[in-house]
Amino acid sequence: MLISVMASLWHSRGWFAFALFAAGPAYTLSSAQAPTPAAPPSIFDRLNARMGGGKSAWTSDQLSVMARLRDAAMQDPYALDQLRHLTNNIGPRLSGSPQAQQAVDYVADQMRALGAEVTLEKAAVPHWVRGAETGELTAWPGQTPGTTQKIVLTALGGSVATPAEGITAPVVVVDDWQQLRALPDGAVKGKILLLNHKFDKELAATGNGGQAYGYAVMYRGAGPVVAASVGAVAVLVRSVGGADYRLPHTGMTAYTDKASRIPAAAVTAEDADLLKDLASQGPVTLHLTLTPQTLPDATGYNVIADWKGTEHPEQLVIVSGHLDSWDLGTGAIDDGAGVVVSMQAVHLLSKLGIHPRRTVRFVAWMSEEEGSMGAAAYVADHAADIANHVGAIESDLGADHPTGIYYAGKSALGGWLRPVANLLEPVGAETLEPSPETGEDIADLTNGGVPSFAPIQDSRFYFNYHHTAADTLDKVDPKHLSQNAAVMTVLAYALADSAQPAPR
């Protein structure tokens, strides 16, 4: 049953794709005869391409404009000022909350002040409220009589509540699905299951934080359904991240109609280790209380702001981040940073009086954290207009140093973008890498054939703070934020002002 339940579970279009991506074969052989492959490019061809030799999609004047935008982004404090207001003044922005609506109104006003044409587009969004959350050990080997031990935890997004008096039950600890599958039938029935799968900090330390997250987050997403399928009364998941400061890590989880809905929480890495150690010595009992509420869906809004094109205003280049955030911190790196560097693109076009051929469309997406409801509404509302979307950019991996640009679409995009990448070398962002996806909110546009892009960002530290109470403004390096703004602004202009749209 465990295998069949897991096979039908929750699916993420995000980091799993990065982890599983592999390049396809270089050539397809026909049944008649293998074609003679073209000679590989010589070292001189590769060097020439690297130096930007050959025909460029942009004139020298356009490249000079990109350099001006790059340098202006590095000097202008607009993005940092906007991030300070979103985080310190407005605060957490969970879908359906008053803060989320305040952020919508604030960003819309800022975009109007720049001279952009602003529209608020509705989306029905989840309205989940966290409530109280406590855990304590009530029995364990070696317990001092009359004492308890606090367990630091937080409800997972979308979790149902425990009874008002809480749940007291024995704890069963497994490190992975294989250990769970190996347990005798009934071993978890009536108990609290802890899925103690560790986030791979060594993998993250090599710059592969996204892959490390992808391998671990399936336990958070699938945990409640899998645990319910083997009879657990609640599930705990080891926090999905690299923090070692007793910080619990929240995030969305999932239920299905085929299994009962049980309360779900994330415990800190330290408390997961504690529970495993004590359970290895003998029986452990935990008292768990969670009081979240799932209210009727609320009305949320994507903020759309168009900087109109001069020749082809109907052709659109999206520059975007998601405005909602989890409620433990103030959403600085996830994803206030992505929103403000996208705002900076419009700000600099306005400040420098630059009007590209095509429209640059800023989008602050709503409800990415709870299912990308804003993105789904956008695709539904603009289904007849997807062909006019000539490019889409999303930033949603924090604000650490960008090393270049991910691109999804035709392989020709890499060579086409080389002059742009060369211009970003002064900020250390000259790398170009193909990727199957570039952002959760623009995934449907990517799947619909729209060339899409994202900054390649240093992910070594992002998951130390992501979805925790430590996601606050102080985690953002102003220089790195400016570098990200430079990448977003230069790329947005390049896509919007090339003589021909990006290869598609």
ABEGO torsion letter per residue (X at the ends): XAAAAAAABBBBABAAAAAABBBBBABBBBAABBBBBBBBBBAAAAAAAAAGBEBBABBAAAAAAAAAAAAAAAABAAAAAAAAAAAAAAEBBBBGBAAAAAAAAAAAAAAAAAGBBBBBBBBBBBBBBAEBBBBBBABBBGBBBGBBBBBBBBBBBGBBBBBAAEBBBBBBBBABAAAAAABBBGAABGBBBBBABBBBAAAAAAGAAAAAAAAAAAAAAAAAAAAAAAGBABBBBBBBEABAAGBBBBEBBBBBAABBBBBBBBBBAAAAAAAAAAAAAEBBBBBBBBABBBBBBBBBBBBBBBBBBAABAABBBBBBBBABBBAABAGAAOAAAAAAAAAAAAAAAAAAGBBBABBBBBBBBBGAAAGGAAAAAAAAAAAAAAAABABBBBBAAEABBBAEBBBBEBAAAAAAAAAAAAAAAAAGAABBBBBABAEAAAAAAAAAGBBBBBBBBBAAAAAAABGBAABBAAABBAAAAAAAAAAAAAAAAAAAABABBBBX
